[in-house]
Amino acid sequence: MLYLLYIFVGLLIIFGVNLMITGLLAVHDMYTRRDDEEPTFDTFKKYFAKNNNIPTKMSDIFN
C-alpha cells in the first residue's frame, strides 16, 4: 500500500516541476519579447499555454 503513496508523490513531483519549468519559460519568453508586447499577465498566459508540454486542467485555464 505504501508503493501507491510513492507513485502519487512521484506524479506530484513530476507535475510540479513541469509547471515550474513552464512558468520559467513563459516568463523568459515574456521578457525577451517585451519590446513587442507589454509584459502583462495576459502575455504570461499566452506563453504559458504555448510552452506547456503536458496538458493539464491548470494549463487549460489559460487557453
Secondary structure, DSSP 8 states (H G I E B T S, - for coil): -HHHHHHHHHHHHHHHHHHHHHHHHHHHHHHHTTTTS---HHHHHHHHHHH--S--HHHHTT-
